[in-house]
């Protein structure tokens, strides 16, 4: 009786072992996301900084401000100088307008004297005098226009300086670049930051990538765009099924990463694969998961 019982238990264990072997997934890996590092684009004190770890931020959302007082003061100085230079331009334009009116009068007189000269009622001296007046006016107008061109160049340079300061002031505004969840916060409000200093890291968790590794045999049965079955732990004994799509396959083989494989498999050459999975709200960066290749099983 004992022998029969032992034999039955042995057969049961072998069957259970085979059943477990049949249920073994095709690949294993961990979820990851593209992490974006937001850095300060200007140096100064953080006047405001409304970033907290775990907080969801929208794209183009204003999340902080670096002190802009220095740039604002410089801008006010340049604007005052621009106003003064603009006044000079207004005066020069008024002078040119006056000289142009005088020139019109001289031209009318010149035309009248030339007619009188033809009729013998005017002398050559009168013609020479009126032409001399006209030449003087032309030279004065030309000289003042040259001065105005110089002032206009100065105004152009001042406008460019204002544009530059506006650019730097805009860089003091900390604008979030992508929609996502704040992963890590590196600075606090009122701290003085340097240009290029990391402020926080953020990632879009609406869709995560599951990085897995497959051998050459498995590689021949999969391609980019294939749908796969992704399994995550639901309870201690249950798993939850999700749908994934293969989005990337490495073109080069590498040794199996030590962190996810047994000692015997560490020397095997495998290919990295990324599977895109829609986040159902439970997926987290670093969470382990299993993958079954649907096309591979259907072909078999």
Backbone as CSV, one residue per row, in Angstrom:
resi,resn,N_x,N_y,N_z,CA_x,CA_y,CA_z,C_x,C_y,C_z
1,UNK,0.825,-1.209,0.000,0.000,0.000,0.000,0.852,1.248,0.000
2,UNK,1.950,1.208,0.809,2.855,2.349,0.872,3.511,2.595,-0.470
3,UNK,3.929,1.510,-1.132,4.601,1.643,-2.429,3.671,2.310,-3.446
4,UNK,2.426,1.900,-3.447,1.466,2.488,-4.388,1.267,3.984,-4.121
5,UNK,1.226,4.338,-2.808,1.053,5.740,-2.433,2.235,6.579,-2.877
6,UNK,3.432,6.058,-2.630,4.655,6.771,-3.028,4.706,6.932,-4.535
7,UNK,4.346,5.865,-5.265,4.354,5.902,-6.735,3.360,6.941,-7.241
8,UNK,2.185,7.000,-6.581,1.162,7.968,-6.982,1.648,9.408,-6.768
9,UNK,2.285,9.636,-5.610,2.804,10.964,-5.310,3.891,11.368,-6.288
10,UNK,4.723,10.415,-6.667,5.808,10.696,-7.621,5.240,11.095,-8.968
11,UNK,4.227,10.339,-9.416,3.596,10.649,-10.705,2.936,12.020,-10.653
12,UNK,2.293,12.333,-9.492,1.621,13.626,-9.323,2.612,14.781,-9.382
13,UNK,3.771,14.581,-8.729,4.796,15.627,-8.725,5.370,15.845,-10.119
14,UNK,5.576,14.735,-10.844,6.101,14.857,-12.215,5.103,15.592,-13.092
15,UNK,3.815,15.233,-12.940,2.782,15.898,-13.729,2.689,17.366,-13.403
16,UNK,2.791,17.677,-12.088,2.733,19.083,-11.678,3.923,19.845,-12.209
17,UNK,5.084,19.159,-12.192,6.297,19.794,-12.714,6.168,20.082,-14.200
18,UNK,5.627,19.132,-14.939,5.438,19.331,-16.385,4.429,20.439,-16.639
19,UNK,3.368,20.478,-15.789,2.350,21.511,-15.950,2.938,22.884,-15.718
20,UNK,3.780,23.018,-14.674,4.433,24.284,-14.393,5.384,24.673,-15.509
21,UNK,6.055,23.658,-16.069,6.991,23.929,-17.159,6.267,24.447,-18.378
22,UNK,5.043,23.885,-18.614,4.253,24.302,-19.775,3.786,25.749,-19.626
23,UNK,3.567,26.168,-18.336,3.047,27.500,-18.092,4.142,28.553,-17.999
24,UNK,5.380,28.162,-18.174,6.494,29.110,-18.090,6.373,30.155,-19.205
25,UNK,6.530,31.424,-18.832,6.397,32.508,-19.809,7.600,32.541,-20.749
26,UNK,7.425,33.255,-21.881,8.474,33.318,-22.896,9.617,34.248,-22.500
27,UNK,9.307,35.292,-21.756,10.356,36.262,-21.390,9.944,37.004,-20.124
28,UNK,10.956,37.608,-19.498,10.748,38.347,-18.250,11.466,39.686,-18.340
29,UNK,10.967,40.658,-17.598,11.636,41.957,-17.619,11.036,42.912,-16.607
30,UNK,11.417,44.170,-16.723,10.933,45.213,-15.815,10.456,46.419,-16.618
31,UNK,9.475,47.130,-16.054,8.942,48.305,-16.720,9.885,49.495,-16.545
32,UNK,9.959,50.313,-17.576,10.765,51.525,-17.522,10.054,52.619,-18.307
33,UNK,10.476,53.866,-18.082,9.878,55.011,-18.778,10.984,55.959,-19.199
34,UNK,10.687,56.781,-20.201,11.641,57.792,-20.641,11.622,58.949,-19.656
35,UNK,12.711,59.088,-18.919,12.788,60.112,-17.870,13.401,61.387,-18.434
36,UNK,12.719,62.513,-18.241,13.183,63.819,-18.702,13.701,64.618,-17.505
37,UNK,14.911,65.155,-17.662,15.504,65.971,-16.603,15.264,67.448,-16.911
38,UNK,14.537,68.128,-16.047,14.287,69.565,-16.212,15.364,70.334,-15.459
39,UNK,16.075,71.208,-16.176,17.183,71.956,-15.586,16.920,73.453,-15.653
40,UNK,17.600,74.180,-14.769,17.472,75.641,-14.757,18.162,76.225,-15.984
41,UNK,17.478,77.108,-16.694,18.053,77.746,-17.879,18.592,79.134,-17.573
42,UNK,18.543,79.506,-16.282,19.105,80.782,-15.839,19.601,80.596,-14.409
43,UNK,20.452,81.498,-13.972,20.988,81.433,-12.611,20.291,82.455,-11.731
44,UNK,20.055,82.083,-10.465,19.419,83.014,-9.539,18.623,82.287,-8.478
45,UNK,17.885,83.051,-7.703,17.082,82.480,-6.619,15.731,82.023,-7.142
46,UNK,15.292,80.847,-6.670,13.970,80.338,-7.033,12.912,81.111,-6.249
47,UNK,12.237,82.029,-6.911,11.203,82.835,-6.258,9.977,81.978,-5.959
48,UNK,9.558,81.193,-6.955,8.456,80.232,-6.771,8.866,78.911,-7.399
49,UNK,8.347,77.805,-6.846,8.665,76.478,-7.395,7.609,75.490,-6.904
50,UNK,6.559,75.298,-7.708,5.412,74.466,-7.316,5.518,73.056,-7.876
51,UNK,6.614,72.378,-7.547,6.847,71.006,-8.009,6.936,70.093,-6.795
52,UNK,6.186,68.987,-6.833,6.241,67.999,-5.756,6.329,66.605,-6.371
53,UNK,7.070,65.725,-5.731,7.207,64.354,-6.227,5.845,63.654,-6.227
54,UNK,5.546,62.986,-7.336,4.263,62.302,-7.483,3.174,63.178,-8.070
55,UNK,3.456,64.475,-8.233,2.461,65.401,-8.783,2.428,65.302,-10.301
56,UNK,1.227,65.329,-10.870,1.083,65.303,-12.330,1.135,66.726,-12.870
57,UNK,1.967,66.937,-13.883,2.120,68.251,-14.494,1.674,68.200,-15.947
58,UNK,1.090,69.290,-16.405,0.671,69.387,-17.805,1.807,69.947,-18.656
59,UNK,1.725,69.710,-19.957,2.710,70.262,-20.876,2.564,71.782,-20.934
60,UNK,3.704,72.485,-20.922,3.779,73.954,-20.961,3.231,74.612,-19.691
61,UNK,3.070,73.861,-18.625,2.604,74.432,-17.353,3.744,75.204,-16.679
62,UNK,3.459,76.407,-16.204,4.443,77.220,-15.497,4.573,76.690,-14.072
63,UNK,5.758,76.204,-13.704,5.933,75.568,-12.393,6.893,76.333,-11.485
64,UNK,7.536,77.373,-11.997,8.470,78.106,-11.146,8.989,79.365,-11.819
65,UNK,9.667,80.192,-11.012,10.231,81.438,-11.526,11.541,81.733,-10.816
66,UNK,12.569,82.019,-11.611,13.876,82.429,-11.083,13.922,83.952,-11.071
67,UNK,14.547,84.519,-10.066,14.614,85.973,-9.889,15.050,86.676,-11.184
68,UNK,14.235,87.655,-11.617,14.505,88.375,-12.867,14.849,89.847,-12.628
69,UNK,15.070,90.243,-11.374,15.282,91.660,-11.050,16.441,92.284,-11.824
70,UNK,17.565,91.574,-11.906,18.740,92.110,-12.591,18.438,92.401,-14.054
71,UNK,17.777,91.454,-14.723,17.435,91.635,-16.134,16.416,92.762,-16.303
72,UNK,15.475,92.852,-15.375,14.438,93.890,-15.460,15.045,95.285,-15.300
73,UNK,16.011,95.424,-14.369,16.672,96.719,-14.167,17.447,97.122,-15.417
74,UNK,18.177,96.170,-15.987,18.929,96.461,-17.215,17.994,96.860,-18.347
75,UNK,16.860,96.203,-18.427,15.896,96.517,-19.485,15.354,97.927,-19.315
76,UNK,15.054,98.311,-18.067,14.563,99.662,-17.808,15.595,100.719,-18.190
77,UNK,16.880,100.431,-17.933,17.948,101.362,-18.304,18.018,101.535,-19.821
78,UNK,17.932,100.427,-20.526,18.012,100.485,-21.992,16.783,101.175,-22.566
79,UNK,15.609,100.947,-21.977,14.391,101.606,-22.454,14.487,103.122,-22.265
80,UNK,15.094,103.549,-21.137,15.273,104.990,-20.903,16.231,105.579,-21.936
81,UNK,17.296,104.850,-22.227,18.253,105.315,-23.226,17.609,105.360,-24.610
82,UNK,16.795,104.372,-24.901,16.103,104.321,-26.184,15.169,105.523,-26.338
83,UNK,14.507,105.890,-25.252,13.601,107.048,-25.288,14.365,108.319,-25.604
84,UNK,15.563,108.452,-24.980,16.393,109.634,-25.229,16.867,109.682,-26.677
85,UNK,17.299,108.552,-27.190,17.770,108.486,-28.587,16.625,108.749,-29.551
86,UNK,15.443,108.229,-29.227,14.274,108.455,-30.089,13.929,109.935,-30.177
87,UNK,14.134,110.652,-29.061,13.889,112.105,-29.064,14.833,112.807,-30.027
88,UNK,16.095,112.376,-30.049,17.065,112.943,-30.993,16.619,112.709,-32.425
89,UNK,16.126,111.524,-32.672,15.639,111.197,-34.022,14.476,112.102,-34.411
90,UNK,13.570,112.336,-33.468,12.426,113.218,-33.749,12.897,114.633,-34.095
91,UNK,13.911,115.121,-33.350,14.459,116.461,-33.619,15.107,116.535,-35.003
92,UNK,15.850,115.490,-35.346,16.529,115.456,-36.647,15.509,115.423,-37.779
93,UNK,14.466,114.603,-37.605,13.425,114.536,-38.630,12.734,115.885,-38.802
94,UNK,12.572,116.615,-37.692,11.960,117.952,-37.766,12.876,118.919,-38.519
95,UNK,14.194,118.816,-38.284,15.156,119.666,-38.999,15.131,119.366,-40.498
96,UNK,15.097,118.078,-40.825,15.076,117.683,-42.240,13.813,118.210,-42.908
97,UNK,12.714,118.121,-42.202,11.443,118.607,-42.761,11.501,120.118,-43.013
98,UNK,12.122,120.855,-42.080,12.251,122.310,-42.253,13.123,122.648,-43.453
99,UNK,14.254,121.948,-43.580,15.167,122.189,-44.700,14.522,121.813,-46.035
100,UNK,13.720,120.750,-46.027,13.032,120.354,-47.252,12.035,121.429,-47.690
101,UNK,11.364,122.075,-46.729,10.449,123.164,-47.055,11.216,124.360,-47.625
102,UNK,12.366,124.661,-47.021,13.205,125.747,-47.542,13.680,125.425,-48.963
103,UNK,13.998,124.172,-49.174,14.472,123.749,-50.495,13.368,123.943,-51.546
104,UNK,12.137,123.624,-51.175,11.018,123.826,-52.105,10.891,125.307,-52.490
105,UNK,11.049,126.181,-51.493,10.956,127.635,-51.765,12.088,128.076,-52.687
106,UNK,13.305,127.598,-52.426,14.467,127.946,-53.257,14.269,127.447,-54.682
107,UNK,13.725,126.258,-54.842,13.494,125.705,-56.185,12.466,126.547,-56.955
108,UNK,11.443,127.011,-56.245,10.446,127.872,-56.902,11.097,129.189,-57.351
109,UNK,11.929,129.759,-56.453,12.625,131.007,-56.812,13.603,130.785,-57.954
110,UNK,14.268,129.635,-57.928,15.238,129.319,-58.987,14.536,129.237,-60.334
111,UNK,13.390,128.587,-60.350,12.621,128.454,-61.594,12.167,129.828,-62.094
112,UNK,11.759,130.705,-61.187,11.314,132.051,-61.557,12.477,132.878,-62.108
113,UNK,13.642,132.815,-61.459,14.809,133.595,-61.907,15.298,133.097,-63.263
114,UNK,15.262,131.787,-63.485,15.690,131.238,-64.778,14.788,131.765,-65.914
115,UNK,13.478,131.872,-65.637,12.558,132.421,-66.650,12.869,133.902,-66.918
116,UNK,13.139,134.643,-65.828,13.495,136.056,-65.977,14.822,136.214,-66.710
117,UNK,15.745,135.299,-66.455,17.047,135.360,-67.128,16.888,135.167,-68.633
118,UNK,15.979,134.245,-69.022,15.727,134.022,-70.448,15.127,135.278,-71.106
119,UNK,14.325,135.998,-70.320,13.709,137.216,-70.846,14.630,138.433,-70.687
120,UNK,15.819,138.241,-70.100,16.774,139.330,-69.924,16.481,140.211,-68.744
121,UNK,15.556,139.732,-67.847,15.174,140.533,-66.681,15.940,140.138,-65.421
122,UNK,16.844,139.130,-65.504,17.649,138.698,-64.357,19.078,138.507,-64.810
123,UNK,19.990,138.551,-63.818,21.408,138.450,-64.150,21.934,137.063,-63.801
124,UNK,23.133,136.759,-64.323,23.791,135.490,-64.026,24.119,135.382,-62.537
125,UNK,24.429,136.545,-61.936,24.750,136.559,-60.509,23.575,136.054,-59.680
126,UNK,22.360,136.436,-60.060,21.178,135.980,-59.335,20.996,134.463,-59.454
127,UNK,21.283,133.949,-60.685,21.192,132.492,-60.893,22.236,131.767,-60.038
128,UNK,23.467,132.302,-60.018,24.548,131.674,-59.235,24.205,131.679,-57.741
129,UNK,23.619,132.780,-57.277,23.271,132.874,-55.856,22.192,131.861,-55.464
130,UNK,21.175,131.763,-56.328,20.083,130.824,-56.004,20.565,129.381,-56.062
131,UNK,21.462,129.049,-57.021,22.028,127.700,-57.090,22.929,127.420,-55.891
132,UNK,23.628,128.455,-55.415,24.460,128.301,-54.217,23.611,127.990,-53.000
133,UNK,22.470,128.695,-52.858,21.554,128.410,-51.750,21.051,126.955,-51.806
134,UNK,20.750,126.514,-53.040,20.233,125.155,-53.209,21.291,124.112,-52.831
135,UNK,22.546,124.366,-53.235,23.628,123.432,-52.898,23.850,123.344,-51.386
136,UNK,23.782,124.518,-50.713,23.958,124.542,-49.249,22.858,123.723,-48.572
137,UNK,21.640,123.906,-49.025,20.518,123.169,-48.430,20.664,121.651,-48.643
138,UNK,21.089,121.253,-49.852,21.281,119.832,-50.155,22.354,119.216,-49.249
139,UNK,23.441,119.962,-49.018,24.513,119.466,-48.155,24.051,119.360,-46.705
140,UNK,23.273,120.342,-46.262,22.746,120.304,-44.898,21.813,119.103,-44.697
141,UNK,20.951,118.895,-45.668,20.023,117.749,-45.592,20.777,116.439,-45.571
142,UNK,21.802,116.322,-46.427,22.596,115.100,-46.483,23.321,114.858,-45.159
143,UNK,23.885,115.919,-44.588,24.608,115.804,-43.317,23.689,115.356,-42.196
144,UNK,22.506,115.937,-42.134,21.559,115.579,-41.065,21.035,114.155,-41.255
145,UNK,20.813,113.738,-42.502,20.374,112.359,-42.762,21.445,111.358,-42.338
146,UNK,22.719,111.729,-42.512,23.812,110.864,-42.067,23.774,110.706,-40.547
147,UNK,23.535,111.820,-39.851,23.409,111.767,-38.392,22.225,110.882,-37.990
148,UNK,21.144,111.004,-38.711,19.950,110.220,-38.398,20.198,108.728,-38.610
149,UNK,20.955,108.388,-39.666,21.278,106.983,-39.930,22.070,106.399,-38.767
150,UNK,22.993,107.195,-38.213,23.787,106.753,-37.077,22.903,106.513,-35.853
151,UNK,21.960,107.419,-35.644,21.049,107.280,-34.501,20.121,106.077,-34.694
152,UNK,19.670,105.857,-35.927,18.817,104.703,-36.213,19.567,103.397,-35.956
153,UNK,20.861,103.384,-36.279,21.686,102.206,-35.997,21.786,101.961,-34.494
154,UNK,21.921,103.062,-33.737,21.969,102.953,-32.281,20.647,102.421,-31.740
155,UNK,19.532,102.898,-32.294,18.217,102.400,-31.882,18.066,100.911,-32.183
156,UNK,18.559,100.505,-33.349,18.502,99.090,-33.726,19.277,98.238,-32.721
157,UNK,20.466,98.702,-32.328,21.279,97.974,-31.349,20.580,97.903,-29.993
158,UNK,19.938,99.003,-29.590,19.214,99.018,-28.320,18.032,98.055,-28.342
159,UNK,17.324,97.989,-29.470,16.203,97.047,-29.598,16.676,95.605,-29.493
160,UNK,17.839,95.319,-30.072,18.404,93.972,-29.992,18.784,93.628,-28.544
161,UNK,19.301,94.612,-27.818,19.625,94.392,-26.405,18.361,94.099,-25.594
162,UNK,17.273,94.799,-25.930,15.999,94.549,-25.255,15.492,93.143,-25.567
163,UNK,15.625,92.741,-26.844,15.227,91.386,-27.245,16.032,90.334,-26.470
164,UNK,17.324,90.603,-26.311,18.194,89.671,-25.583,17.757,89.545,-24.125
165,UNK,17.455,90.691,-23.494,17.007,90.670,-22.097,15.652,89.978,-21.961
166,UNK,14.761,90.197,-22.933,13.466,89.506,-22.923,13.667,87.990,-23.015
167,UNK,14.662,87.596,-23.807,14.978,86.162,-23.938,15.441,85.591,-22.597
168,UNK,16.352,86.304,-21.939,16.850,85.834,-20.640,15.735,85.816,-19.590
169,UNK,14.855,86.815,-19.634,13.729,86.850,-18.694,12.801,85.653,-18.931
170,UNK,12.587,85.309,-20.202,11.742,84.149,-20.514,12.367,82.860,-19.994
171,UNK,13.706,82.784,-19.989,14.389,81.599,-19.493,14.295,81.474,-17.976
172,UNK,13.956,82.572,-17.315,13.763,82.532,-15.858,12.430,81.882,-15.503
173,UNK,11.534,81.779,-16.469,10.265,81.094,-16.243,10.478,79.598,-16.448
174,UNK,10.189,78.811,-15.436,10.378,77.357,-15.505,9.088,76.744,-16.027
175,UNK,9.129,76.321,-17.279,7.948,75.763,-17.936,8.135,74.267,-18.141
176,UNK,7.176,73.494,-17.718,7.258,72.035,-17.856,7.133,71.627,-19.324
177,UNK,7.990,70.705,-19.757,8.081,70.386,-21.192,7.144,69.281,-21.655
178,UNK,6.800,68.338,-20.761,5.931,67.230,-21.163,4.880,66.956,-20.090
179,UNK,3.795,66.329,-20.502,2.807,65.865,-19.527,3.366,64.630,-18.835
180,UNK,3.311,64.619,-17.510,3.833,63.456,-16.815,3.785,63.601,-15.305
181,UNK,4.409,62.637,-14.630,4.467,62.583,-13.174,5.881,62.938,-12.723
182,UNK,5.979,63.810,-11.725,7.289,64.177,-11.183,7.854,62.984,-10.421
183,UNK,9.043,62.546,-10.820,9.679,61.392,-10.181,10.566,61.817,-9.016
184,UNK,11.421,62.819,-9.262,12.360,63.270,-8.234,12.462,64.788,-8.274
185,UNK,12.526,65.384,-7.105,12.676,66.833,-6.972,14.064,67.125,-6.411
186,UNK,14.820,68.001,-7.093,16.208,68.256,-6.712,16.433,69.633,-6.083
187,UNK,15.443,70.509,-6.127,15.616,71.876,-5.604,14.373,72.289,-4.832
188,UNK,14.548,73.297,-3.980,13.450,73.819,-3.185,13.297,75.317,-3.427
189,UNK,12.090,75.831,-3.172,11.829,77.261,-3.304,12.760,78.063,-2.388
190,UNK,13.248,79.186,-2.894,14.170,80.104,-2.201,15.630,79.704,-2.339
191,UNK,15.902,78.519,-2.887,17.291,78.131,-3.129,17.861,78.924,-4.304
192,UNK,19.183,79.115,-4.288,19.875,79.751,-5.418,20.376,78.638,-6.327
193,UNK,19.998,78.709,-7.589,20.360,77.662,-8.540,21.303,78.229,-9.599
194,UNK,22.103,77.356,-10.165,23.005,77.731,-11.247,22.401,77.309,-12.576
195,UNK,22.821,77.962,-13.635,22.330,77.595,-14.964,22.748,76.164,-15.284
196,UNK,21.794,75.349,-15.723,22.065,73.953,-16.042,21.862,73.009,-14.872
197,UNK,21.579,73.542,-13.692,21.369,72.703,-12.503,20.049,71.941,-12.624
198,UNK,20.031,70.609,-12.370,18.779,69.846,-12.426,17.796,70.320,-11.359
199,UNK,16.537,70.485,-11.742,15.495,70.926,-10.818,14.561,69.781,-10.445
200,UNK,14.185,68.979,-11.444,13.338,67.817,-11.177,13.366,66.891,-12.390
201,UNK,12.966,65.646,-12.166,12.845,64.691,-13.278,11.379,64.303,-13.416
202,UNK,10.962,64.071,-14.652,9.550,63.783,-14.934,9.453,62.732,-16.026
203,UNK,8.398,61.945,-15.998,8.191,60.919,-17.026,6.699,60.772,-17.287
204,UNK,6.374,60.500,-18.536,4.982,60.224,-18.906,4.701,58.750,-18.610
205,UNK,3.821,58.492,-17.654,3.529,57.123,-17.231,2.247,56.574,-17.844
206,UNK,1.673,57.281,-18.818,0.463,56.774,-19.485,0.766,55.497,-20.260
207,UNK,1.998,55.390,-20.706,2.440,54.215,-21.450,3.872,53.903,-21.044
208,UNK,4.112,52.676,-20.599,5.443,52.275,-20.153,6.045,51.269,-21.124
209,UNK,7.356,51.154,-21.067,8.070,50.174,-21.886,8.538,49.033,-20.983
210,UNK,8.261,47.831,-21.400,8.731,46.646,-20.682,9.947,46.110,-21.419
211,UNK,11.118,46.185,-20.779,12.353,45.704,-21.409,12.547,44.231,-21.058
212,UNK,12.572,43.396,-22.090,12.781,41.954,-21.913,13.963,41.513,-22.772
213,UNK,14.363,40.262,-22.610,15.492,39.713,-23.374,15.098,38.358,-23.947
214,UNK,15.379,38.166,-25.234,15.029,36.911,-25.907,16.265,36.321,-26.565
215,UNK,16.238,34.996,-26.758,17.366,34.346,-27.434,17.147,34.358,-28.938
216,UNK,18.116,33.825,-29.667,18.072,33.870,-31.131,16.884,33.090,-31.690
217,UNK,16.505,31.995,-31.021,15.382,31.185,-31.504,14.081,31.973,-31.361
218,UNK,13.892,32.587,-30.202,12.688,33.399,-29.988,12.648,34.593,-30.936
219,UNK,13.829,35.166,-31.214,13.917,36.345,-32.065,13.362,36.078,-33.456
220,UNK,13.525,34.860,-33.937,13.068,34.525,-35.289,11.545,34.447,-35.393
221,UNK,10.856,34.474,-34.247,9.397,34.359,-34.254,8.680,35.665,-33.912
222,UNK,9.438,36.733,-33.700,8.787,37.996,-33.335,9.259,39.113,-34.251
223,UNK,8.462,40.173,-34.315,8.822,41.346,-35.114,8.170,42.583,-34.492
224,UNK,8.661,43.757,-34.879,8.101,45.006,-34.372,6.645,45.135,-34.816
225,UNK,5.781,45.502,-33.885,4.349,45.625,-34.171,3.533,44.444,-33.704
226,UNK,4.205,43.327,-33.354,3.478,42.150,-32.856,2.822,42.443,-31.512
227,UNK,1.612,41.909,-31.323,0.954,41.987,-30.025,1.444,40.847,-29.138
228,UNK,1.610,41.137,-27.869,2.070,40.124,-26.917,1.179,40.171,-25.684
229,UNK,1.243,39.107,-24.917,0.510,39.025,-23.658,1.465,39.354,-22.517
230,UNK,1.081,40.346,-21.723,1.908,40.774,-20.592,1.214,40.370,-19.300
231,UNK,1.962,39.749,-18.389,1.418,39.301,-17.112,2.080,40.058,-15.974
232,UNK,1.256,40.649,-15.090,1.774,41.303,-13.893,1.119,40.660,-12.674
233,UNK,1.763,40.769,-11.535,1.234,40.173,-10.309,0.010,40.943,-9.836
234,UNK,-1.109,40.219,-9.665,-2.336,40.815,-9.138,-2.436,40.556,-7.638
235,UNK,-2.246,39.306,-7.268,-2.146,38.899,-5.862,-0.949,37.973,-5.744
236,UNK,-0.793,37.361,-4.586,0.336,36.448,-4.374,0.266,35.261,-5.314
237,UNK,-0.936,34.817,-5.634,-1.096,33.618,-6.470,-1.741,33.911,-7.821
238,UNK,-2.161,35.145,-8.059,-2.854,35.464,-9.305,-2.069,36.488,-10.122
239,UNK,-2.261,36.437,-11.440,-1.650,37.416,-12.334,-2.732,38.118,-13.133
240,UNK,-2.417,39.293,-13.612,-3.344,40.070,-14.444,-2.773,40.174,-15.846
241,UNK,-3.622,39.962,-16.850,-3.184,39.987,-18.240,-3.392,41.372,-18.847
242,UNK,-2.359,41.854,-19.546,-2.429,43.111,-20.276,-1.951,42.885,-21.701
243,UNK,-2.316,43.806,-22.581,-1.858,43.696,-23.969,-0.669,44.622,-24.194
244,UNK,0.321,44.107,-24.879,1.492,44.907,-25.215,1.821,44.791,-26.689
245,UNK,2.605,45.748,-27.174,3.027,45.740,-28.576,4.537,45.899,-28.631
246,UNK,5.196,45.066,-29.399,6.646,45.154,-29.534,6.981,46.434,-30.309
247,UNK,7.724,47.350,-29.683,8.029,48.636,-30.303,9.482,48.749,-30.742
248,UNK,10.354,47.886,-30.220,11.777,47.988,-30.564,12.457,46.656,-30.302
249,UNK,13.355,46.285,-31.216,14.172,45.068,-31.059,15.620,45.451,-31.334
250,UNK,16.492,45.128,-30.418,17.910,45.453,-30.586,18.494,44.702,-31.771
251,UNK,19.392,45.368,-32.496,20.043,44.728,-33.647,21.324,44.019,-33.253
252,UNK,21.733,44.165,-31.998,22.962,43.547,-31.527,22.693,42.668,-30.315
253,UNK,23.393,41.544,-30.269,23.259,40.629,-29.140,24.125,41.107,-27.985
254,UNK,23.726,40.734,-26.780,24.501,41.073,-25.585,24.393,39.933,-24.594
255,UNK,25.290,39.936,-23.607,25.195,38.908,-22.581,23.995,39.181,-21.684
256,UNK,23.328,38.124,-21.244,22.134,38.260,-20.426,22.429,39.053,-19.158
257,UNK,21.651,40.080,-18.860,21.859,40.837,-17.620,21.772,39.937,-16.397
258,UNK,22.675,40.118,-15.444,22.746,39.246,-14.272,21.539,39.392,-13.358
259,UNK,20.926,40.582,-13.375,19.902,40.853,-12.375,18.614,40.059,-12.590
260,UNK,18.394,39.510,-13.780,17.100,38.859,-14.003,17.228,37.408,-14.477
261,UNK,18.430,36.840,-14.519,18.598,35.506,-15.040,19.346,34.618,-14.050
262,UNK,19.229,33.299,-14.243,19.943,32.348,-13.396,21.415,32.332,-13.761
263,UNK,22.232,31.714,-12.901,23.676,31.713,-13.110,24.043,31.008,-14.410
264,UNK,23.328,29.953,-14.765,23.639,29.215,-15.996,23.324,30.004,-17.254
265,UNK,22.363,30.925,-17.148,21.936,31.676,-18.329,22.696,32.984,-18.507
266,UNK,23.543,33.352,-17.549,24.208,34.647,-17.614,25.188,34.762,-18.765
267,UNK,25.679,33.651,-19.222,26.656,33.699,-20.318,25.978,33.604,-21.680
268,UNK,24.656,33.481,-21.708,23.942,33.350,-22.975,23.859,34.697,-23.679
269,UNK,23.889,34.651,-25.015,23.706,35.866,-25.804,22.224,36.052,-26.083
270,UNK,21.738,37.244,-25.798,20.317,37.533,-25.995,20.166,38.887,-26.679
271,UNK,18.928,39.180,-27.071,18.607,40.459,-27.709,17.594,41.205,-26.841
272,UNK,17.844,42.486,-26.642,16.921,43.305,-25.860,15.701,43.656,-26.706
273,UNK,14.533,43.639,-26.083,13.271,43.951,-26.752,12.468,44.879,-25.841
274,UNK,11.831,45.883,-26.442,10.963,46.776,-25.672,9.514,46.545,-26.093
275,UNK,8.669,46.349,-25.088,7.241,46.142,-25.313,6.483,47.331,-24.738
276,UNK,5.687,47.971,-25.568,4.898,49.124,-25.129,3.594,48.635,-24.498
277,UNK,3.315,49.130,-23.273,2.119,48.691,-22.552,1.372,49.918,-22.020
278,UNK,0.062,49.988,-22.303,-0.763,51.062,-21.758,-0.878,50.877,-20.248
279,UNK,-0.677,51.968,-19.516,-0.713,51.897,-18.060,-2.158,51.897,-17.576
280,UNK,-2.524,50.855,-16.866,-3.884,50.759,-16.316,-3.997,51.440,-14.957
281,UNK,-2.940,52.119,-14.560,-2.938,52.802,-13.265,-2.160,52.061,-12.208
282,UNK,-1.858,50.789,-12.473,-1.143,49.979,-11.486,0.328,49.773,-11.849
283,UNK,0.686,50.081,-13.082,2.064,49.853,-13.510,2.990,50.916,-12.926
284,UNK,4.132,50.483,-12.468,5.131,51.371,-11.885,6.497,51.082,-12.511
285,UNK,7.349,52.102,-12.526,8.705,51.925,-13.041,9.440,50.912,-12.175
286,UNK,10.086,49.946,-12.825,10.830,48.910,-12.100,10.020,47.673,-11.782
287,UNK,8.697,47.729,-11.966,7.841,46.579,-11.660,8.170,45.413,-12.598
288,UNK,8.292,44.180,-12.074,8.575,43.028,-12.929,7.327,42.561,-13.679
289,UNK,7.532,41.914,-14.799,6.411,41.387,-15.583,6.901,40.237,-16.454
290,UNK,5.943,39.450,-16.931,6.249,38.331,-17.828,5.586,38.577,-19.175
291,UNK,6.138,37.961,-20.216,5.621,38.156,-21.572,5.449,36.820,-22.258
292,UNK,4.330,36.663,-22.953,4.095,35.521,-23.829,3.889,36.025,-25.248
293,UNK,4.604,35.410,-26.193,4.507,35.822,-27.590,3.338,35.106,-28.241
294,UNK,2.298,35.869,-28.565,1.058,35.290,-29.101,1.293,34.675,-30.479
295,UNK,1.957,35.404,-31.379,2.192,34.902,-32.744,3.008,33.627,-32.745
296,UNK,3.985,33.572,-31.827,4.845,32.390,-31.742,4.054,31.164,-31.359
297,UNK,3.138,31.305,-30.376,2.340,30.165,-29.922,1.313,29.759,-30.979
298,UNK,0.751,30.766,-31.699,-0.242,30.446,-32.730,0.384,29.673,-33.877
299,UNK,1.658,30.055,-34.214,2.332,29.370,-35.314,2.686,27.933,-34.965
300,UNK,2.902,27.705,-33.642,3.219,26.357,-33.191,1.946,25.499,-33.103
